[in-house]
């Protein structure tokens, strides 16, 4: 069983920044997220989209912001359980919690911070009658290990950043990459569209637009996809179909934890620490609601900061915390174990 001070459910920007604020207080964090990589919707939906309202950054790409946050928290060595969804929560007699994922991973934490953005993400699935039969038998909605597709025929369906980026990436791994989109225009970044066009001209990507996948073929597993193009149909042999039509946010099992819910968001007390109606469970970022709530990343950062202060008091009742500024103390002034942790990493490598 994983032991931690704060279990953060959600690896989006608010969840990641929570690790930094907790680290300043010498609180250990573990992050649980249903997506296969950190970053939440920033990494999954629009990694190349510029963001303009992050203090100190006139403009920063969403993917770069995630990378910067990961670099910022690296010194505090958070744990990660990715590709698993928080399923159940059990409050212990001492007020701590055990959260179990949909894959059976158990995490024991003093406090739980729900930072799930708009909720857990589920893939938007195409309306294909026999789709369920081929799931995990040639139909994948996420790419967790690109090596899985080495020397295989892959069809990617979609017109956003994810479809473009993975088509580009897999063009150097798969034996054949076909990108299918129902329109001639793409929603992704212009440089990605240009790169796909360049790879098409080089014969490394087959681009079929406008077209849709309407049926799947294969007795035991996927062997081909049926396309509708200009009113006619044709079948393409393939080993994998990867539909990348975005993600649908849902609270998921968290909605059954006894939390007070309002319009698919978790109600919190914003007068103090963003705690829910269950002591020890907090909700920060876009997943929460309170009077005057603004769904902005910078608001999530603020909420994470106050939440960590509350967890510190919860774990150290009666102990006075003296606020320090990183401009004066630096990071080492908050976490004296940083240098020892770095030494341990160097020693383990050598």
C-alpha positions in Angstrom: 0.0 0.0 0.0 1.3 3.5 -0.9 1.7 5.8 2.0 1.6 9.6 1.6 0.6 12.8 3.4 -1.6 14.2 0.6 -3.1 12.1 -2.2 -3.8 14.4 -5.1 -6.4 13.1 -7.5 -5.7 14.8 -10.8 -2.3 15.6 -12.5 -3.4 18.8 -14.2 -1.7 22.1 -13.5 -3.4 22.7 -10.1 -2.6 19.1 -9.0 1.0 19.5 -10.0 1.5 22.9 -8.3 0.0 21.4 -5.2 3.2 19.2 -4.9 5.4 22.4 -4.9 3.4 24.1 -2.2 3.2 20.9 -0.1 6.9 20.4 -0.6 7.6 23.8 0.9 5.8 22.5 4.0 7.7 19.2 3.9 4.5 17.3 3.1 4.8 14.3 0.8 2.5 13.9 -2.1 1.3 11.1 -4.4 -0.7 11.9 -7.6 -3.4 9.6 -9.1 -4.7 10.3 -12.5 -6.8 8.3 -15.1 -4.8 9.7 -18.0 -1.5 8.0 -19.0 0.6 11.1 -18.6 0.7 14.2 -16.3 -0.8 17.5 -17.5 -4.6 16.8 -17.6 -6.4 18.4 -20.4 -3.4 20.7 -21.2 -1.4 17.7 -22.2 -4.2 15.6 -23.6 -6.3 18.1 -25.5 -4.2 21.1 -26.5 -0.5 20.8 -25.7 0.4 23.4 -28.4 -2.3 25.9 -27.5 -0.8 29.2 -26.1 -2.0 30.4 -22.7 -1.8 34.1 -21.9 -3.0 34.5 -18.3 -0.2 32.7 -16.4 1.7 35.4 -14.3 5.2 36.0 -15.5 4.5 34.4 -18.9 3.2 36.8 -21.6 2.6 33.6 -23.6 3.3 29.9 -22.8 2.3 26.8 -24.7 0.1 24.4 -22.6 2.5 21.6 -23.0 5.5 23.8 -22.0 3.6 24.9 -18.8 3.2 21.2 -17.9 6.9 20.6 -18.5 7.8 23.6 -16.4 5.5 22.4 -13.5 7.1 18.9 -13.7 10.5 20.4 -13.5 9.5 22.6 -10.6 8.2 19.7 -8.5 10.9 17.2 -9.4 12.9 18.2 -6.3 10.1 17.1 -4.0 10.0 13.6 -5.6 6.2 13.0 -5.7 4.8 9.6 -6.5 2.7 9.0 -9.6 0.0 6.4 -10.3 -1.1 7.1 -13.9 -3.7 5.4 -16.1 -5.8 4.5 -13.1 -9.0 6.1 -11.8 -9.9 6.8 -8.2 -12.8 4.4 -7.5 -13.5 4.2 -3.8 -12.6 6.0 -0.6 -12.7 4.6 3.0 -12.2 6.9 6.0 -10.2 5.3 8.8 -10.8 5.6 12.5 -7.9 8.0 12.8 -9.4 10.3 10.2 -7.1 9.3 7.4 -8.2 7.8 4.1 -7.6 4.8 1.9 -8.4 5.4 -1.8 -8.6 2.4 -4.1 -8.2 2.8 -7.9 -10.1 0.9 -10.6 -7.0 -1.4 -10.9 -6.8 -2.2 -7.2 -4.0 0.2 -6.2 -4.5 1.4 -2.7 -3.2 4.7 -1.4 -3.2 5.6 2.3 -3.2 9.4 2.9 -3.8 11.8 5.7 -5.7 14.1 3.4 -7.1 13.9 -0.1 -7.0 16.8 -2.6 -9.4 16.4 -5.5 -7.8 18.4 -8.3 -9.5 16.6 -11.2 -10.2 19.7 -13.4 -13.5 19.1 -15.0 -13.5 15.5 -13.7 -12.1 12.2 -14.9 -11.8 12.1 -18.7 -13.4 9.4 -20.8 -12.7 9.1 -24.5 -15.4 10.3 -27.0 -16.1 7.2 -29.0 -17.2 7.1 -32.6 -20.7 5.8 -33.3 -19.7 2.4 -34.8 -22.0 -0.5 -34.0 -19.4 -3.2 -33.3 -16.8 -0.9 -31.6 -17.0 -2.5 -28.2 -16.0 -5.9 -29.5 -12.7 -4.6 -30.8 -11.7 -2.6 -27.7 -8.3 -3.9 -26.5 -8.3 -6.1 -29.7 -7.1 -3.4 -32.1 -9.0 -0.4 -31.0 -7.2 1.9 -28.5 -8.2 5.4 -27.3 -4.9 6.2 -25.6 -1.3 5.7 -26.7 0.5 4.6 -23.5 3.4 2.8 -25.2 4.2 3.8 -28.8 6.4 0.7 -29.2 3.2 -1.3 -29.2 2.7 0.0 -32.8 6.2 -0.7 -34.2 6.0 -2.2 -37.6 2.2 -2.3 -37.5 -0.5 -0.7 -39.7 -2.2 2.1 -37.8 -5.3 4.1 -38.7 -5.8 7.3 -36.6 -9.2 9.1 -36.8 -9.5 12.7 -35.7 -8.6 16.3 -36.6 -7.2 17.9 -33.5 -3.7 18.2 -32.0 -3.6 14.7 -30.6 -4.5 13.1 -33.9 -1.9 15.2 -35.8 0.9 14.8 -33.2 0.5 11.0 -32.9 0.3 10.6 -36.7 3.6 12.5 -36.9 5.2 10.5 -34.1 4.1 7.1 -35.2 5.2 7.7 -38.8 8.7 6.8 -37.6 7.5 3.7 -35.7 4.6 2.1 -37.5 4.9 0.4 -40.9 2.0 2.4 -42.2 0.1 5.4 -40.7 -3.3 6.5 -42.1 -4.9 9.7 -40.8 -8.7 9.9 -41.5 -10.7 13.1 -40.8 -14.2 14.0 -41.8 -13.2 17.4 -43.0 -10.4 18.8 -45.1 -9.5 21.4 -42.5 -7.9 20.4 -39.2 -8.3 22.0 -35.7 -4.7 21.5 -34.7 -1.7 23.7 -34.7 -0.7 25.0 -38.1 2.9 23.7 -37.8 1.5 20.2 -37.1 -0.8 20.4 -40.1 2.1 21.5 -42.3 4.3 18.6 -40.9 1.5 16.1 -41.7 1.3 17.5 -45.2 5.0 17.2 -45.6 5.0 13.6 -44.4 2.2 12.8 -46.8 4.3 14.2 -49.7 7.1 12.0 -48.5 4.9 8.9 -48.5 5.2 8.4 -44.7 1.6 9.3 -43.9 -1.6 8.4 -45.9 -4.1 11.2 -45.5 -7.7 10.6 -46.3 -10.1 13.5 -46.1 -13.0 14.1 -46.0 -13.9 10.6 -44.8 -15.2 8.7 -41.7 -14.7 5.2 -40.3 -18.1 3.6 -40.3 -17.4 -0.1 -39.7 -14.7 -2.5 -38.4 -13.7 -5.9 -39.8 -12.0 -9.0 -38.3 -13.2 -12.2 -36.7 -11.0 -12.4 -33.5 -9.4 -8.9 -33.6 -9.3 -5.9 -35.8 -8.1 -6.6 -39.3 -9.6 -3.6 -41.3 -11.7 -0.5 -41.2 -14.5 0.5 -43.5 -14.3 4.2 -44.7 -17.1 6.3 -46.2 -15.6 8.7 -48.6 -17.5 10.8 -51.2 -20.6 8.6 -50.7 -18.7 5.4 -51.5 -17.2 2.9 -49.1 -13.9 1.1 -49.1 -12.0 -1.2 -46.7 -8.4 -0.5 -45.5 -6.4 -3.3 -43.9 -5.0 -2.3 -40.5 -3.8 -3.7 -37.2 -5.0 -0.8 -35.0 -7.6 2.0 -35.0 -6.9 4.9 -32.7 -10.0 7.2 -32.5 -8.8 10.6 -31.1 -12.0 12.7 -30.8 -11.2 14.3 -27.5 -12.3 13.5 -24.0 -15.5 13.9 -22.1 -15.2 15.1 -18.5 -17.1 13.4 -15.8 -16.8 13.3 -12.0 -17.0 9.5 -12.2 -17.0 7.5 -9.0 -16.0 10.5 -7.0 -19.6 11.7 -7.3 -20.6 8.7 -5.0 -18.2 9.6 -2.2 -20.8 11.5 -0.2 -19.5 14.9 -1.2 -21.8 17.8 -1.7 -22.3 18.3 -5.5 -23.7 21.2 -7.3 -24.0 21.2 -11.2 -21.3 18.5 -11.6 -18.9 20.4 -9.3 -17.8 19.8 -5.7 -18.9 22.5 -3.2 -16.2 23.7 -0.9 -15.7 26.3 1.8 -13.8 29.1 0.2 -13.7 31.3 3.3 -10.7 29.3 4.6 -9.2 26.2 2.9 -11.4 24.8 0.1 -12.4 21.8 2.3 -15.5 19.8 1.3 -18.3 18.7 3.6 -16.0 15.8 4.6 -13.1 16.9 6.8 -9.8 16.0 5.3 -11.1 16.0 1.7 -10.4 19.1 -0.3 -11.4 20.1 -3.9 -9.2 22.6 -5.8 -9.2 23.9 -9.3 -12.0 23.6 -11.9 -13.6 20.7 -10.1 -14.9 22.8 -7.2 -17.5 25.5 -6.9 -18.2 28.3 -4.5 -19.7 31.8 -4.7 -17.6 33.9 -7.2 -15.7 30.9 -8.5 -13.6 31.5 -11.6 -12.3 28.5 -13.6 -8.8 29.8 -14.2 -5.5 28.0 -13.7 -4.1 30.8 -11.6 -7.1 30.5 -9.2 -6.3 26.8 -8.9 -2.8 27.7 -7.9 -4.1 30.0 -5.1 -6.5 27.4 -3.9 -3.8 24.8 -3.8 -1.6 27.1 -1.6 -4.3 27.6 1.0 -5.3 24.0 1.0 -1.7 22.9 1.7 -1.6 25.2 4.7 -4.8 23.6 6.0 -3.3 20.1 5.6 -0.2 21.2 7.5 -2.3 22.3 10.4 -4.4 19.1 10.2 -1.2 17.1 10.5 0.4 19.4 13.1 -2.4 20.6 15.3 -1.4 23.5 17.5 1.9 24.0 15.8 2.4 27.5 14.5 3.7 27.8 11.0 5.8 30.9 10.2 5.4 32.0 6.6 8.7 32.2 4.7 9.3 33.7 1.3 11.3 31.7 -1.3 12.9 35.0 -2.3 14.6 35.1 1.1 15.0 31.4 2.0 15.2 29.7 -1.4 13.8 26.2 -1.7 16.4 24.7 0.6 15.2 27.0 3.4 11.9 25.2 3.2 13.1 21.6 2.6 16.4 20.8 4.2 16.2 17.3 2.8 16.5 18.4 -0.8 20.3 18.1 -1.0 20.1 14.7 0.7 17.5 13.6 -1.8 19.7 14.8 -4.7 22.7 13.0 -3.2 20.7 9.8 -2.9 19.7 10.0 -6.6 23.2 10.5 -7.7 24.4 7.6 -5.5 21.7 5.3 -6.9 22.8 6.2 -10.5 26.5 5.7 -9.8 
